[in-house]
Amino acid sequence: MKRTALVLTVAALAWTAAALAGGAGGDRAKLKGKWELASVSIAGKEFPPGQTRFVLEFEGDKVIAREGDKQLEETTYTLDEKMTPRHLTVAKTAKEKEMRAVYQVDGDTLKVAVSAKGADGDRPGSLDGQEVVLMRFKRVK
């Protein structure tokens, strides 16, 4: 009986920890799939996404960037869900330095903010500001 109670307690603690971290798999599970760029704002000024469809696809620890039917880049990424705002770091690619961003995922909306200086800039401290490029993505269903 004591062993069953211990097992149930450990299972409950594990479930609670997973729920607090954003559910089973945390934000990595929430990001899984394809996300199409819906809008971009720079220093608070809104811009349309452009003529070409830009999509990010998250799978495991990989992220693939596509423009139209053309794959632009495939690399790995890491998340830090303990930070506020949450941190997204895209690994160095053949074309770019490591990209340090902050993000927010809410259902079918993903917001990613990077420095207006790109990979040369510091990670933004928020999703807005004068030196911030904010990209809004919608989940592709």
Secondary structure, 3 states (H helix, E strand, C coil): CHHHHHHHHHHHHHHHHHHHCCCCCHHHHHHCEEEEEEEEEECCEEECCCCCCEEEEEECCEEEEEECCEEEEEEEEEEECCCCCEEEEECCCCCCCCEEEEEEEECCEEEEEEECCHHHCCCCCCCCCCCEEEEEEEECC
